[in-house]
Amino acid sequence: MGYYHCSYGRVAGFLLLGDIKIVAGMSSLGALLVFVAVNVALIVLRFKAPEQERPFKVPLAIGRVPILPILAILISLSLIIQFNWQVYAAFVGAVIVGIVLDYFLDKKSKDEIDPEKEKELFNH
């Protein structure tokens, strides 16, 4: 029940922006930024951890440089620069609000976190 209550609150907050195009643009901008980050991570991991076993192989590579992720980054960046300034402003505002809310609503203090469990969580 709490999840749906929170979702309705977010939707209501975004509706205050007054234009669904801005909300849709924010969603697209976020998805494109994540897509760029995933492709950058793929390229970086090719060079930083070349011996690591991978469950799939990206086709069309020249040596260790994968061509498809580079094209995906370029296309995504070309799409990212097409938004109106209101979308960028609303996106940055939403990210700032999210960071502030996460900071103040985080119930666990750093002293309560077991370092061994945290280490276990991040070491795959």
C-alpha positions in Angstrom: 0.0 0.0 0.0 2.8 2.4 0.8 4.4 2.0 -2.7 1.2 3.0 -4.4 0.7 5.9 -2.1 4.2 7.2 -2.9 3.6 6.7 -6.6 0.5 8.7 -6.6 2.3 11.5 -4.7 5.0 11.6 -7.4 2.4 11.7 -10.2 0.6 14.5 -8.4 3.9 16.4 -8.0 4.8 16.0 -11.7 1.3 17.1 -12.7 2.0 20.4 -11.0 4.5 21.1 -13.8 1.4 21.7 -15.9 2.5 20.0 -19.1 2.6 16.3 -19.7 5.2 16.9 -22.4 7.7 18.0 -19.7 7.0 14.9 -17.7 7.4 12.7 -20.8 10.6 14.5 -21.7 12.0 14.0 -18.2 11.3 10.3 -18.5 12.9 10.1 -21.9 15.9 12.1 -20.7 16.4 9.8 -17.8 16.2 6.7 -19.9 18.7 8.1 -22.5 21.1 9.1 -19.7 21.0 5.6 -18.3 21.5 4.1 -21.8 24.6 6.3 -22.2 25.9 5.2 -18.8 25.4 1.5 -19.6 27.2 1.8 -22.9 30.1 3.9 -21.3 30.4 1.2 -18.6 30.6 -1.5 -21.3 33.4 0.3 -23.0 35.3 1.0 -19.8 35.0 -2.6 -18.6 36.4 -3.8 -21.9 39.7 -2.0 -21.0 39.7 -2.2 -17.2 38.7 -5.9 -16.8 39.4 -7.6 -20.2 39.9 -11.0 -18.6 36.5 -11.0 -16.8 34.1 -13.6 -18.1 31.0 -12.1 -19.7 27.6 -13.8 -20.3 27.3 -12.1 -23.8 29.5 -10.6 -26.4 28.8 -7.4 -28.2 29.2 -7.8 -32.0 31.1 -5.5 -34.3 34.3 -4.7 -32.4 37.6 -3.4 -33.7 40.1 -5.0 -31.4 38.7 -4.3 -27.9 36.8 -1.2 -29.1 33.1 -2.1 -29.5 31.5 -0.1 -32.4 27.8 -0.6 -31.4 28.1 1.0 -28.0 30.0 4.0 -29.4 27.2 4.5 -32.0 24.6 4.1 -29.3 26.3 6.8 -27.2 26.5 9.2 -30.1 22.9 8.6 -31.1 21.7 9.0 -27.5 23.7 12.2 -27.0 22.2 13.6 -30.2 18.7 12.9 -28.8 19.5 14.3 -25.4 20.4 17.7 -26.8 17.0 18.0 -28.5 14.9 18.7 -25.4 13.5 22.1 -24.3 15.2 23.9 -21.5 12.1 23.3 -19.3 12.8 19.5 -19.4 16.4 19.9 -18.3 15.4 22.3 -15.5 12.6 20.0 -14.3 14.9 17.0 -14.5 17.6 18.6 -12.5 15.0 19.8 -10.0 13.6 16.3 -9.6 17.1 14.9 -9.1 17.9 17.5 -6.4 14.6 16.8 -4.6 15.3 13.1 -4.8 18.7 13.5 -3.3 17.5 15.7 -0.5 14.6 13.4 0.3 16.9 10.4 0.3 19.3 12.2 2.7 16.5 13.1 5.1 14.4 10.0 4.8 17.2 7.5 5.2 16.3 5.8 8.4 19.5 3.9 9.1 22.4 5.9 10.5 25.9 4.9 9.2 26.7 3.4 12.7 23.8 0.9 12.3 25.1 -0.6 9.1 27.1 -3.8 9.6 30.4 -3.4 7.6 30.6 -7.1 6.9 27.1 -7.3 5.4 27.7 -4.2 3.3 31.0 -5.7 2.0 29.2 -8.9 1.2 26.5 -7.0 -0.6 28.9 -5.1 -3.0 31.3 -8.0 -3.6 29.7 -10.3 -6.2 
